[in-house]
Amino acid sequence: MRHVPQYVYDLNAMHQAEKSLTHDQHIDYMEHLGMCSDDYGHKVWAYVQATAAQRAEAFLRTIGKWEDDK
């Protein structure tokens, strides 16, 4: 049986997923994490602090697979 990564709980799995994004997708991804509004380096700090769950949601929003609660 193949292991399925638990992206919501695993920062290492999210790091691997982030590698699959194109340059333009990565910019969108950072915007979904809410990190492109500060020009003083705070966006980098916020990115470092993002949880696996926050990254997973931003990733799914970036690739158009996020579904809001109905």
Phi, psi and omega in degrees: 000140181273138178284129176257121181299144176264078187305324183294336184247350192239106179297327178295319178295320179293324177300317178295319179296318180300327179297338183278349183283143173286172178302311180296321178295324180296322176297314177299318180302313179297322177296320178295331175280354178076036188244011183254012184265351185246128181265010187247023178089353181294332180296324178294315179300315180297322179297316180298327183274351183297135179284167177300320180295319178295319179293320180297317178296314180298321179298311180296322176297320181297319182268007175076025182250000181285135175240119177293154176301140183264000000 
